[in-house]
């Protein structure tokens, strides 16, 4: 009798393990399966449905998931146009959304933040929060001493902290030289936030443009240490703050008269603390000295996968996601990254996107090295890249950015540059998948 009981228990245990393995183990896909997945949905949804049906599908899904129509790949102009319409409908900022009287927008934005996201996939209050960031009165202004770039810490009415990154360049200015040269581009922060939304990442802090009167909005509420860095250059009000490269008036930034445009970036709730890691594919920033990843294609990723915190959890795949994202925007300066402290399997937070959109005429392929060396990427990321290429990305993103307070945000050359880089990344991944289906990995942990 005891023997039979043991056999039954053992059989049940083996069955349970098999079930868990089937449903929760990361799955790999071949390129053929990926195409079949798209083709089936394209036939079922985009091929047969009229716009009303597609709109109904979008309205009936969970607001934190994606419309079923998004599952389709882009095969022709008609389906591409419907994809543009769907992405626009889903990701366009509802600037006219009116929250209920007495709504605490800062509290709402704070509730969006978890270890897996900074904002929701679809949140109708997003436009109201962004507008508050760009218009609420400034009640305190101070210096941020950390980092190499000049920025201010502002406290807005309602006691919400934001970071202000000032404008250094005209829109058409091209940063030449090394891929990480130049000052931060404030418009890059804003464009990167919305691109992160289109990618479905939800890992970039909220950002919007704002024009600030330095003499009327900043100086009256500035700390003494910030006031001490203000100076005049002709009729323009300027300041140089405090940072690694902030050495004095020669390194200062000037307003147009007293008015300065910049990006306002929402601070995360005080309940969160962060752990900072050096990026395993970070640059040395030293002339003549290469990092190991720059010459060891064969073994470097294998060794990274053996090191904490990359030997378990999501971080390595987050790094690969970020490498594709950074390649498309031209950001070659992600030398460190942060994660939420004391959180299980927290995401890589994509802070600091200011080195984006510097040179639309140069594609820095070294940014893609994590993908090239590890040859692994999330299935969901590849699916989204394929949905966005062939003009969908730039059309939808361009429409979204056109309604920022500082529009136009990007010079025209940056849009074909993004399309060119996106196309290259998609073709590169497809080449890897054709060689090995294990390239595509789908993790069970997705925000719902």
GILINNOR-V739047 format. One record per residue. N is the residue number from 1. SS is DSSP state (A for helix, B for strand, O for the rest). D_CENTER is the distance of its C-alpha to the mean C-alpha in Angstrom with 1 decimal. Layout:
BEGIN
N:SS:D_CENTER
N:SS:D_CENTER
END
This chain:
BEGIN
1:O:60.2
2:A:57.9
3:A:57.1
4:A:56.1
5:A:53.8
6:A:52.1
7:A:51.7
8:A:50.1
9:A:47.7
10:A:46.7
11:A:46.2
12:A:44.1
13:A:41.9
14:A:41.4
15:A:40.6
16:A:38.0
17:A:36.3
18:A:36.2
19:A:34.7
20:A:31.9
21:A:31.3
22:A:31.2
23:A:28.8
24:A:26.4
25:O:26.5
26:O:23.5
27:B:24.6
28:B:24.7
29:B:25.1
30:O:26.9
31:A:25.9
32:A:28.9
33:A:27.8
34:A:24.3
35:A:26.1
36:A:28.6
37:A:26.1
38:A:24.6
39:A:28.1
40:A:29.6
41:A:27.1
42:A:27.3
43:A:31.1
44:A:31.1
45:A:28.6
46:A:27.9
47:O:31.2
48:O:33.5
49:O:31.8
50:O:32.2
51:A:29.6
52:A:31.2
53:A:30.8
54:A:27.1
55:A:26.6
56:A:28.6
57:A:26.5
58:A:23.3
59:A:25.2
60:A:26.7
61:O:23.7
62:O:22.1
63:O:19.6
64:O:17.1
65:O:17.7
66:O:17.5
67:O:20.6
68:A:22.8
69:A:22.8
70:A:19.3
71:A:20.8
72:O:22.7
73:O:22.2
74:O:23.1
75:O:26.7
76:O:28.2
77:A:27.8
78:A:28.7
79:A:26.1
80:A:23.4
81:A:24.4
82:A:24.3
83:A:20.8
84:A:19.8
85:A:21.7
86:A:20.2
87:A:16.6
88:A:17.7
89:A:19.7
90:A:17.0
91:A:14.0
92:O:16.2
93:O:16.2
94:O:19.6
95:O:20.7
96:O:24.3
97:O:23.7
98:O:26.3
99:O:25.9
100:O:29.2
101:O:31.3
102:O:30.7
103:O:27.1
104:O:25.2
105:A:21.8
106:A:20.6
107:A:21.9
108:A:20.2
109:A:16.7
110:A:17.8
111:A:18.9
112:A:15.5
113:O:14.3
114:B:15.4
115:O:14.9
116:O:12.9
117:B:10.6
118:O:10.0
119:O:11.0
120:O:12.9
121:O:12.5
122:O:15.2
123:O:16.4
124:O:19.1
125:O:19.1
126:A:15.7
127:A:17.6
128:A:20.2
129:A:17.9
130:A:16.3
131:A:19.8
132:A:21.1
133:A:18.7
134:A:20.0
135:A:23.6
136:O:24.7
137:O:27.3
138:B:26.5
139:B:28.9
140:B:28.1
141:B:26.6
142:B:26.4
143:B:25.3
144:O:22.5
145:O:24.2
146:O:21.6
147:O:19.8
148:O:20.9
149:O:19.6
150:O:21.3
151:O:19.8
152:B:21.5
153:B:21.3
154:B:22.4
155:B:23.9
156:B:24.0
157:O:26.7
158:O:26.3
159:O:25.3
160:B:21.6
161:B:20.1
162:B:17.6
163:B:16.8
164:B:18.0
165:B:17.2
166:B:20.0
167:O:20.4
168:O:22.0
169:O:22.2
170:O:23.3
171:O:21.0
172:O:23.1
173:O:23.2
174:O:22.3
175:O:21.5
176:O:23.9
177:O:24.8
178:O:22.6
179:O:18.9
180:O:17.9
181:O:20.6
182:O:20.7
183:O:19.6
184:O:16.1
185:O:15.3
186:A:14.7
187:A:13.9
188:A:11.1
189:A:9.4
190:A:10.1
191:A:9.3
192:A:5.7
193:A:5.4
194:A:7.5
195:A:6.3
196:A:3.4
197:A:6.8
198:A:8.9
199:A:7.6
200:O:8.5
201:O:6.1
202:O:6.4
203:O:5.2
204:O:4.3
205:O:7.9
206:O:9.7
207:B:10.9
208:B:13.9
209:B:16.7
210:B:20.0
211:B:23.4
212:B:25.3
213:B:29.0
214:A:29.4
215:A:33.1
216:A:33.1
217:A:29.8
218:A:29.1
219:A:32.4
220:A:34.2
221:A:31.8
222:B:30.8
223:O:31.9
224:A:34.6
225:A:32.5
226:A:30.2
227:A:33.2
228:O:34.8
229:O:32.2
230:B:32.9
231:B:35.1
232:B:36.3
233:B:36.0
234:O:38.6
235:O:37.7
236:B:34.0
237:B:32.7
238:B:30.6
239:B:29.4
240:O:28.2
241:O:27.1
242:O:26.8
243:O:24.5
244:O:25.2
245:O:25.7
246:O:27.1
247:O:30.8
248:O:32.5
249:A:33.1
250:A:32.6
251:A:28.9
252:O:28.5
253:B:26.6
254:B:28.6
255:O:28.4
256:B:30.1
257:O:33.1
258:O:31.7
259:B:28.6
260:B:25.3
261:B:22.0
262:B:18.7
263:B:15.3
264:B:15.6
265:B:12.9
266:B:13.8
267:O:15.2
268:O:14.9
269:O:18.3
270:O:21.1
271:O:21.8
272:O:19.0
273:O:19.6
274:B:17.6
275:B:18.6
276:B:17.6
277:B:17.9
278:B:18.4
279:O:16.2
280:O:18.8
281:O:17.9
282:O:18.0
283:O:20.3
284:O:23.7
285:O:23.6
286:O:27.4
287:O:29.4
288:O:31.2
289:O:29.5
290:O:27.2
291:O:25.1
292:A:26.4
293:A:23.5
294:A:24.6
295:O:28.0
296:O:28.0
297:O:26.4
298:O:28.7
299:O:28.4
300:A:25.4
301:A:23.0
302:A:25.9
303:A:26.5
304:A:23.0
305:O:23.3
306:O:26.3
307:O:24.8
308:O:23.5
309:O:20.9
310:O:19.9
311:O:23.2
312:O:22.2
313:O:19.4
314:O:15.9
315:A:14.6
316:A:15.8
317:A:14.1
318:A:10.7
319:A:11.6
320:A:12.5
321:A:9.4
322:A:7.6
323:A:10.7
324:A:10.5
325:A:7.1
326:A:8.7
327:A:11.9
328:A:11.2
329:A:10.2
330:O:12.8
331:O:11.4
332:O:14.2
333:O:14.1
334:O:12.2
335:O:15.5
336:B:15.0
337:B:12.6
338:B:13.4
339:B:14.1
340:B:16.0
341:O:19.7
342:O:22.3
343:O:20.0
344:O:20.8
345:O:18.2
346:O:15.3
347:O:11.7
348:O:10.1
349:B:8.4
350:O:5.8
351:O:8.3
352:O:9.7
353:O:8.2
354:O:11.7
355:O:13.1
356:O:11.3
357:O:13.7
358:O:16.8
359:O:19.0
360:O:18.8
361:O:21.9
362:O:20.9
363:O:18.7
364:O:18.2
365:A:18.7
366:A:18.8
367:A:15.1
368:A:15.6
369:A:18.2
370:A:16.8
371:A:16.9
372:A:20.2
373:A:21.9
374:A:20.9
375:O:21.0
376:O:19.2
377:B:16.1
378:B:15.5
379:A:17.5
380:A:15.0
381:A:12.4
382:A:15.3
383:A:16.6
384:A:13.5
385:A:13.6
386:A:17.3
387:A:17.1
388:A:15.0
389:O:17.1
390:O:20.5
391:O:19.4
392:A:17.5
393:A:14.0
394:A:15.6
395:A:18.0
396:A:15.7
397:A:13.1
398:A:16.2
399:A:17.8
400:A:15.1
401:A:14.8
402:O:18.6
403:O:19.0
404:O:17.2
405:O:20.1
406:O:19.7
407:O:19.7
408:O:20.0
409:O:16.8
410:O:16.8
411:O:20.0
412:O:21.0
413:A:20.8
414:A:17.0
415:A:17.0
416:A:19.4
417:A:17.7
418:A:14.4
419:A:16.9
420:A:18.8
421:A:16.2
422:A:14.9
423:A:18.5
424:A:19.2
425:A:16.5
426:A:17.9
427:A:21.5
428:A:20.9
429:A:19.7
430:A:22.6
431:A:25.0
432:A:24.0
433:A:24.4
434:A:27.8
435:A:28.9
436:O:27.8
437:A:26.4
438:A:25.3
439:A:22.2
440:B:20.6
441:B:20.0
442:B:19.3
443:O:18.9
444:O:20.7
445:O:18.4
446:O:16.1
447:O:15.4
448:O:18.2
END
